[in-house]
């Protein structure tokens, strides 16, 4: 059943019907997680299909804005003094 849902969702995705495909991928993923386990290859494939769909259905300006925010955060981290980064890393490890 999960494979059939995955295949139907793939058909909808290829037709550009993203809003119809996403719930089918989610249902197929839930079934596989429950029955096969999270590490099963079929579960991983369906999870990857869902992730690809979500990336494709996210409008380009939103993706660019998120990437810009990530780059700004990364820049802010990289310019911190090493001693501050070391203390932050130790705190994160402790928690």
N, CA, C and O atoms as CSV, one atom per row, in Angstrom:
chain,resi,resn,atom,element,x,y,z
A,1,UNK,N,N,0.826,-1.186,0.000
A,1,UNK,CA,C,0.000,0.000,0.000
A,1,UNK,C,C,0.871,1.251,0.000
A,1,UNK,O,O,0.611,2.200,-0.740
A,2,UNK,N,N,1.907,1.245,0.836
A,2,UNK,CA,C,2.791,2.413,0.910
A,2,UNK,C,C,3.491,2.658,-0.420
A,2,UNK,O,O,3.652,3.806,-0.835
A,3,UNK,N,N,3.905,1.593,-1.088
A,3,UNK,CA,C,4.552,1.738,-2.394
A,3,UNK,C,C,3.588,2.322,-3.411
A,3,UNK,O,O,3.976,3.160,-4.225
A,4,UNK,N,N,2.342,1.891,-3.372
A,4,UNK,CA,C,1.337,2.439,-4.292
A,4,UNK,C,C,1.101,3.916,-4.029
A,4,UNK,O,O,0.980,4.705,-4.966
A,5,UNK,N,N,1.037,4.295,-2.758
A,5,UNK,CA,C,0.877,5.720,-2.427
A,5,UNK,C,C,2.071,6.524,-2.909
A,5,UNK,O,O,1.914,7.621,-3.446
A,6,UNK,N,N,3.270,5.975,-2.718
A,6,UNK,CA,C,4.485,6.644,-3.169
A,6,UNK,C,C,4.465,6.834,-4.685
A,6,UNK,O,O,4.807,7.904,-5.189
A,7,UNK,N,N,4.060,5.785,-5.408
A,7,UNK,CA,C,4.013,5.864,-6.868
A,7,UNK,C,C,2.977,6.875,-7.343
A,7,UNK,O,O,3.238,7.639,-8.272
A,8,UNK,N,N,1.816,6.887,-6.721
A,8,UNK,CA,C,0.783,7.852,-7.092
A,8,UNK,C,C,1.248,9.275,-6.790
A,8,UNK,O,O,1.008,10.194,-7.574
A,9,UNK,N,N,1.910,9.450,-5.657
A,9,UNK,CA,C,2.441,10.769,-5.318
A,9,UNK,C,C,3.480,11.198,-6.346
A,9,UNK,O,O,3.532,12.370,-6.720
A,10,UNK,N,N,4.302,10.268,-6.803
A,10,UNK,CA,C,5.287,10.575,-7.845
A,10,UNK,C,C,4.619,11.010,-9.138
A,10,UNK,O,O,5.101,11.920,-9.812
A,11,UNK,N,N,3.521,10.371,-9.483
A,11,UNK,CA,C,2.767,10.769,-10.672
A,11,UNK,C,C,2.230,12.184,-10.510
A,11,UNK,O,O,2.357,13.011,-11.413
A,12,UNK,N,N,1.628,12.458,-9.356
A,12,UNK,CA,C,1.102,13.798,-9.106
A,12,UNK,C,C,2.221,14.839,-9.153
A,12,UNK,O,O,2.042,15.931,-9.691
A,13,UNK,N,N,3.368,14.491,-8.588
A,13,UNK,CA,C,4.504,15.425,-8.585
A,13,UNK,C,C,4.945,15.732,-10.011
A,13,UNK,O,O,5.230,16.881,-10.345
A,14,UNK,N,N,5.000,14.703,-10.846
A,14,UNK,CA,C,5.423,14.902,-12.234
A,14,UNK,C,C,4.427,15.754,-13.014
A,14,UNK,O,O,4.787,16.385,-14.008
A,15,UNK,N,N,3.176,15.771,-12.560
A,15,UNK,CA,C,2.147,16.595,-13.193
A,15,UNK,C,C,2.093,18.005,-12.593
A,15,UNK,O,O,1.318,18.847,-13.045
A,16,UNK,N,N,2.916,18.253,-11.578
A,16,UNK,CA,C,2.915,19.561,-10.930
A,16,UNK,C,C,1.837,19.708,-9.875
A,16,UNK,O,O,1.577,20.818,-9.411
A,17,UNK,N,N,1.217,18.630,-9.493
A,17,UNK,CA,C,0.145,18.656,-8.490
A,17,UNK,C,C,0.750,18.405,-7.104
A,17,UNK,O,O,0.474,17.390,-6.464
A,18,UNK,N,N,1.575,19.347,-6.659
A,18,UNK,CA,C,2.331,19.190,-5.418
A,18,UNK,C,C,1.430,19.060,-4.189
A,18,UNK,O,O,1.714,18.272,-3.287
A,19,UNK,N,N,0.355,19.827,-4.160
A,19,UNK,CA,C,-0.523,19.781,-2.985
A,19,UNK,C,C,-1.246,18.432,-2.872
A,19,UNK,O,O,-1.626,18.029,-1.773
A,20,UNK,N,N,-1.437,17.738,-3.994
A,20,UNK,CA,C,-2.037,16.400,-3.963
A,20,UNK,C,C,-1.002,15.339,-3.603
A,20,UNK,O,O,-1.332,14.329,-2.982
A,21,UNK,N,N,0.238,15.570,-3.989
A,21,UNK,CA,C,1.292,14.577,-3.779
A,21,UNK,C,C,1.784,14.540,-2.338
A,21,UNK,O,O,2.081,13.465,-1.817
A,22,UNK,N,N,1.873,15.690,-1.690
A,22,UNK,CA,C,2.478,15.739,-0.360
A,22,UNK,C,C,1.769,14.866,0.678
A,22,UNK,O,O,2.447,14.140,1.405
A,23,UNK,N,N,0.429,14.901,0.780
A,23,UNK,CA,C,-0.205,14.030,1.779
A,23,UNK,C,C,-0.006,12.540,1.485
A,23,UNK,O,O,0.058,11.726,2.406
A,24,UNK,N,N,0.090,12.188,0.203
A,24,UNK,CA,C,0.307,10.777,-0.141
A,24,UNK,C,C,1.704,10.332,0.284
A,24,UNK,O,O,1.876,9.244,0.835
A,25,UNK,N,N,2.694,11.177,0.027
A,25,UNK,CA,C,4.053,10.859,0.495
A,25,UNK,C,C,4.083,10.754,2.019
A,25,UNK,O,O,4.709,9.849,2.571
A,26,UNK,N,N,3.411,11.671,2.687
A,26,UNK,CA,C,3.396,11.649,4.160
A,26,UNK,C,C,2.752,10.378,4.689
A,26,UNK,O,O,3.262,9.765,5.627
A,27,UNK,N,N,1.632,9.978,4.091
A,27,UNK,CA,C,0.965,8.742,4.516
A,27,UNK,C,C,1.838,7.516,4.260
A,27,UNK,O,O,1.939,6.625,5.104
A,28,UNK,N,N,2.466,7.482,3.087
A,28,UNK,CA,C,3.345,6.359,2.755
A,28,UNK,C,C,4.527,6.301,3.716
A,28,UNK,O,O,4.935,5.221,4.143
A,29,UNK,N,N,5.068,7.455,4.050
A,29,UNK,CA,C,6.193,7.501,4.985
A,29,UNK,C,C,5.779,7.031,6.371
A,29,UNK,O,O,6.515,6.291,7.023
A,30,UNK,N,N,4.613,7.455,6.821
A,30,UNK,CA,C,4.118,7.023,8.139
A,30,UNK,C,C,3.935,5.509,8.179
A,30,UNK,O,O,4.277,4.865,9.171
A,31,UNK,N,N,3.398,4.944,7.107
A,31,UNK,CA,C,3.207,3.491,7.048
A,31,UNK,C,C,4.551,2.764,7.118
A,31,UNK,O,O,4.724,1.818,7.887
A,32,UNK,N,N,5.483,3.220,6.309
A,32,UNK,CA,C,6.791,2.553,6.272
A,32,UNK,C,C,7.530,2.701,7.589
A,32,UNK,O,O,8.165,1.757,8.058
A,33,UNK,N,N,7.449,3.890,8.193
A,33,UNK,CA,C,8.083,4.081,9.506
A,33,UNK,C,C,7.550,3.076,10.510
A,33,UNK,O,O,8.309,2.463,11.260
A,34,UNK,N,N,6.241,2.916,10.514
A,34,UNK,CA,C,5.589,2.047,11.491
A,34,UNK,C,C,5.851,0.567,11.210
A,34,UNK,O,O,6.105,-0.205,12.135
A,35,UNK,N,N,5.790,0.173,9.944
A,35,UNK,CA,C,5.862,-1.241,9.600
A,35,UNK,C,C,7.297,-1.717,9.337
A,35,UNK,O,O,7.709,-2.768,9.829
A,36,UNK,N,N,8.040,-0.946,8.566
A,36,UNK,CA,C,9.380,-1.378,8.166
A,36,UNK,C,C,10.485,-0.819,9.058
A,36,UNK,O,O,11.566,-1.399,9.159
A,37,UNK,N,N,10.205,0.307,9.699
A,37,UNK,CA,C,11.221,0.949,10.524
A,37,UNK,C,C,11.856,2.127,9.795
A,37,UNK,O,O,11.800,2.223,8.569
A,38,UNK,N,N,12.450,3.007,10.561
A,38,UNK,CA,C,12.975,4.255,9.987
A,38,UNK,C,C,14.236,4.042,9.153
A,38,UNK,O,O,14.563,4.889,8.322
A,39,UNK,N,N,14.944,2.950,9.348
A,39,UNK,CA,C,16.192,2.724,8.625
A,39,UNK,C,C,16.046,1.829,7.395
A,39,UNK,O,O,17.038,1.530,6.731
A,40,UNK,N,N,14.842,1.407,7.088
A,40,UNK,CA,C,14.622,0.540,5.933
A,40,UNK,C,C,14.836,1.340,4.640
A,40,UNK,O,O,14.479,2.516,4.583
A,41,UNK,N,N,15.409,0.722,3.612
A,41,UNK,CA,C,15.657,1.441,2.352
A,41,UNK,C,C,14.397,2.034,1.711
A,41,UNK,O,O,14.453,3.127,1.146
A,42,UNK,N,N,13.280,1.337,1.790
A,42,UNK,CA,C,12.037,1.869,1.222
A,42,UNK,C,C,11.596,3.116,1.989
A,42,UNK,O,O,11.151,4.093,1.386
A,43,UNK,N,N,11.719,3.082,3.296
A,43,UNK,CA,C,11.376,4.243,4.116
A,43,UNK,C,C,12.266,5.418,3.755
A,43,UNK,O,O,11.788,6.546,3.636
A,44,UNK,N,N,13.554,5.164,3.581
A,44,UNK,CA,C,14.495,6.225,3.226
A,44,UNK,C,C,14.166,6.827,1.859
A,44,UNK,O,O,14.259,8.039,1.667
A,45,UNK,N,N,13.783,5.972,0.918
A,45,UNK,CA,C,13.427,6.451,-0.424
A,45,UNK,C,C,12.208,7.365,-0.380
A,45,UNK,O,O,12.195,8.425,-1.006
A,46,UNK,N,N,11.192,6.953,0.358
A,46,UNK,CA,C,9.975,7.760,0.445
A,46,UNK,C,C,10.268,9.066,1.172
A,46,UNK,O,O,9.748,10.114,0.788
A,47,UNK,N,N,11.094,9.022,2.219
A,47,UNK,CA,C,11.475,10.240,2.946
A,47,UNK,C,C,12.200,11.201,1.997
A,47,UNK,O,O,11.964,12.409,2.021
A,48,UNK,N,N,13.077,10.650,1.171
A,48,UNK,CA,C,13.807,11.472,0.209
A,48,UNK,C,C,12.859,12.057,-0.835
A,48,UNK,O,O,12.995,13.225,-1.199
A,49,UNK,N,N,11.907,11.273,-1.321
A,49,UNK,CA,C,10.919,11.773,-2.283
A,49,UNK,C,C,10.122,12.938,-1.693
A,49,UNK,O,O,9.872,13.933,-2.373
A,50,UNK,N,N,9.729,12.809,-0.433
A,50,UNK,CA,C,8.985,13.872,0.236
A,50,UNK,C,C,9.848,15.132,0.370
A,50,UNK,O,O,9.371,16.245,0.148
A,51,UNK,N,N,11.103,14.948,0.729
A,51,UNK,CA,C,12.001,16.101,0.874
A,51,UNK,C,C,12.199,16.819,-0.455
A,51,UNK,O,O,12.208,18.049,-0.503
A,52,UNK,N,N,12.358,16.059,-1.530
A,52,UNK,CA,C,12.516,16.653,-2.863
A,52,UNK,C,C,11.262,17.433,-3.233
A,52,UNK,O,O,11.347,18.555,-3.731
A,53,UNK,N,N,10.113,16.845,-2.991
A,53,UNK,CA,C,8.855,17.527,-3.286
A,53,UNK,C,C,8.753,18.842,-2.511
A,53,UNK,O,O,8.371,19.869,-3.071
A,54,UNK,N,N,9.094,18.803,-1.238
A,54,UNK,CA,C,9.000,20.015,-0.424
A,54,UNK,C,C,9.960,21.091,-0.911
A,54,UNK,O,O,9.631,22.277,-0.883
A,55,UNK,N,N,11.154,20.681,-1.361
A,55,UNK,CA,C,12.088,21.663,-1.912
A,55,UNK,C,C,11.546,22.260,-3.200
A,55,UNK,O,O,11.655,23.465,-3.423
A,56,UNK,N,N,10.963,21.424,-4.047
A,56,UNK,CA,C,10.447,21.899,-5.328
A,56,UNK,C,C,9.222,22.788,-5.157
A,56,UNK,O,O,9.006,23.713,-5.941
A,57,UNK,N,N,8.433,22.511,-4.145
A,57,UNK,CA,C,7.191,23.271,-3.981
A,57,UNK,C,C,7.397,24.561,-3.196
A,57,UNK,O,O,6.494,25.396,-3.144
A,58,UNK,N,N,8.577,24.742,-2.577
A,58,UNK,CA,C,8.867,25.989,-1.866
A,58,UNK,C,C,9.234,27.038,-2.904
A,58,UNK,O,O,10.134,26.810,-3.712
A,59,UNK,N,N,8.561,28.178,-2.901
A,59,UNK,CA,C,8.863,29.211,-3.884
A,59,UNK,C,C,10.322,29.650,-3.818
A,59,UNK,O,O,10.912,29.712,-2.739
A,60,UNK,N,N,10.892,29.949,-4.965
A,60,UNK,CA,C,12.305,30.309,-5.081
A,60,UNK,C,C,12.710,31.487,-4.190
A,60,UNK,O,O,13.765,31.415,-3.559
A,61,UNK,N,N,11.921,32.572,-4.105
A,61,UNK,CA,C,12.333,33.681,-3.234
A,61,UNK,C,C,12.482,33.269,-1.769
A,61,UNK,O,O,13.367,33.770,-1.075
A,62,UNK,N,N,11.629,32.367,-1.295
A,62,UNK,CA,C,11.726,31.907,0.093
A,62,UNK,C,C,13.008,31.112,0.275
A,62,UNK,O,O,13.700,31.269,1.281
A,63,UNK,N,N,13.333,30.251,-0.698
A,63,UNK,CA,C,14.571,29.475,-0.601
A,63,UNK,C,C,15.781,30.396,-0.603
A,63,UNK,O,O,16.725,30.177,0.156
A,64,UNK,N,N,15.767,31.426,-1.448
A,64,UNK,CA,C,16.893,32.361,-1.501
A,64,UNK,C,C,17.017,33.128,-0.193
A,64,UNK,O,O,18.128,33.371,0.277
A,65,UNK,N,N,15.886,33.515,0.403
A,65,UNK,CA,C,15.920,34.242,1.671
A,65,UNK,C,C,16.483,33.350,2.778
A,65,UNK,O,O,17.294,33.798,3.589
A,66,UNK,N,N,16.047,32.083,2.809
A,66,UNK,CA,C,16.560,31.155,3.822
A,66,UNK,C,C,18.054,30.929,3.650
A,66,UNK,O,O,18.792,30.873,4.633
A,67,UNK,N,N,18.500,30.801,2.416
A,67,UNK,CA,C,19.923,30.622,2.156
A,67,UNK,C,C,20.700,31.858,2.601
A,67,UNK,O,O,21.782,31.745,3.178
A,68,UNK,N,N,20.146,33.031,2.330
A,68,UNK,CA,C,20.789,34.274,2.767
A,68,UNK,C,C,20.891,34.346,4.283
A,68,UNK,O,O,21.917,34.768,4.818
A,69,UNK,N,N,19.840,33.938,4.976
A,69,UNK,CA,C,19.868,33.941,6.439
A,69,UNK,C,C,20.917,32.968,6.957
A,69,UNK,O,O,21.618,33.260,7.926
A,70,UNK,N,N,21.023,31.816,6.314
A,70,UNK,CA,C,22.018,30.832,6.716
A,70,UNK,C,C,23.425,31.388,6.526
A,70,UNK,O,O,24.275,31.240,7.404
A,71,UNK,N,N,23.671,32.018,5.403
A,71,UNK,CA,C,24.992,32.581,5.130
A,71,UNK,C,C,25.332,33.673,6.142
A,71,UNK,O,O,26.466,33.742,6.616
A,72,UNK,N,N,24.365,34.526,6.478
A,72,UNK,CA,C,24.606,35.580,7.469
A,72,UNK,C,C,24.943,34.978,8.831
A,72,UNK,O,O,25.841,35.462,9.520
A,73,UNK,N,N,24.229,33.931,9.220
A,73,UNK,CA,C,24.508,33.261,10.490
A,73,UNK,C,C,25.895,32.636,10.470
A,73,UNK,O,O,26.645,32.738,11.442
A,74,UNK,N,N,26.229,31.996,9.372
A,74,UNK,CA,C,27.543,31.380,9.246
A,74,UNK,C,C,28.651,32.424,9.329
A,74,UNK,O,O,29.666,32.201,9.989
A,75,UNK,N,N,28.463,33.561,8.662
A,75,UNK,CA,C,29.452,34.646,8.734
A,75,UNK,C,C,29.618,35.141,10.163
A,75,UNK,O,O,30.735,35.383,10.621
A,76,UNK,N,N,28.498,35.289,10.862
A,76,UNK,CA,C,28.552,35.774,12.243
A,76,UNK,C,C,29.322,34.802,13.126
A,76,UNK,O,O,30.073,35.221,14.007
A,77,UNK,N,N,29.139,33.516,12.895
A,77,UNK,CA,C,29.850,32.512,13.686
A,77,UNK,C,C,31.342,32.526,13.361
A,77,UNK,O,O,32.184,32.417,14.253
A,78,UNK,N,N,31.656,32.662,12.086
A,78,UNK,CA,C,33.058,32.581,11.671
A,78,UNK,C,C,33.892,33.762,12.157
A,78,UNK,O,O,35.107,33.629,12.307
A,79,UNK,N,N,33.270,34.912,12.407
A,79,UNK,CA,C,34.064,36.053,12.851
A,79,UNK,C,C,34.199,36.121,14.367
A,79,UNK,O,O,34.889,36.999,14.886
A,80,UNK,N,N,33.549,35.205,15.084
A,80,UNK,CA,C,33.698,35.175,16.535
A,80,UNK,C,C,35.121,34.762,16.903
A,80,UNK,O,O,35.734,33.955,16.204
A,81,UNK,N,N,35.644,35.304,17.987
A,81,UNK,CA,C,36.971,34.869,18.435
A,81,UNK,C,C,36.951,33.378,18.772
A,81,UNK,O,O,35.939,32.838,19.220
A,82,UNK,N,N,38.087,32.733,18.548
A,82,UNK,CA,C,38.177,31.294,18.770
A,82,UNK,C,C,37.838,30.916,20.203
A,82,UNK,O,O,37.181,29.900,20.432
A,83,UNK,N,N,38.275,31.714,21.173
A,83,UNK,CA,C,38.014,31.374,22.576
A,83,UNK,C,C,36.519,31.361,22.870
A,83,UNK,O,O,36.040,30.520,23.631
A,84,UNK,N,N,35.784,32.289,22.270
A,84,UNK,CA,C,34.334,32.318,22.467
A,84,UNK,C,C,33.678,31.102,21.810
A,84,UNK,O,O,32.766,30.498,22.375
A,85,UNK,N,N,34.147,30.754,20.625
A,85,UNK,CA,C,33.626,29.562,19.948
A,85,UNK,C,C,33.903,28.311,20.775
A,85,UNK,O,O,33.051,27.427,20.869
A,86,UNK,N,N,35.092,28.231,21.375
A,86,UNK,CA,C,35.456,27.076,22.187
A,86,UNK,C,C,34.544,26.953,23.400
A,86,UNK,O,O,34.102,25.854,23.733
A,87,UNK,N,N,34.256,28.082,24.070
A,87,UNK,CA,C,33.359,28.050,25.224
A,87,UNK,C,C,31.950,27.650,24.816
A,87,UNK,O,O,31.287,26.880,25.512
A,88,UNK,N,N,31.496,28.178,23.683
A,88,UNK,CA,C,30.165,27.834,23.183
A,88,UNK,C,C,30.082,26.339,22.862
A,88,UNK,O,O,29.090,25.689,23.191
A,89,UNK,N,N,31.107,25.801,22.228
A,89,UNK,CA,C,31.129,24.380,21.888
A,89,UNK,C,C,31.107,23.530,23.151
A,89,UNK,O,O,30.407,22.518,23.196
A,90,UNK,N,N,31.852,23.916,24.171
A,90,UNK,CA,C,31.862,23.150,25.420
A,90,UNK,C,C,30.490,23.177,26.079
A,90,UNK,O,O,30.040,22.166,26.619
A,91,UNK,N,N,29.816,24.337,26.039
A,91,UNK,CA,C,28.462,24.417,26.616
A,91,UNK,C,C,27.498,23.494,25.864
A,91,UNK,O,O,26.690,22.799,26.479
A,92,UNK,N,N,27.588,23.492,24.546
A,92,UNK,CA,C,26.699,22.645,23.750
A,92,UNK,C,C,26.955,21.173,24.019
A,92,UNK,O,O,26.018,20.376,24.051
A,93,UNK,N,N,28.218,20.804,24.214
A,93,UNK,CA,C,28.557,19.415,24.483
A,93,UNK,C,C,28.008,18.978,25.838
A,93,UNK,O,O,27.532,17.853,25.988
A,94,UNK,N,N,28.074,19.860,26.810
A,94,UNK,CA,C,27.579,19.532,28.151
A,94,UNK,C,C,26.080,19.323,28.164
A,94,UNK,O,O,25.586,18.484,28.918
A,95,UNK,N,N,25.347,20.057,27.356
A,95,UNK,CA,C,23.877,19.964,27.367
A,95,UNK,C,C,23.436,18.836,26.555
A,95,UNK,O,O,22.236,18.591,26.439
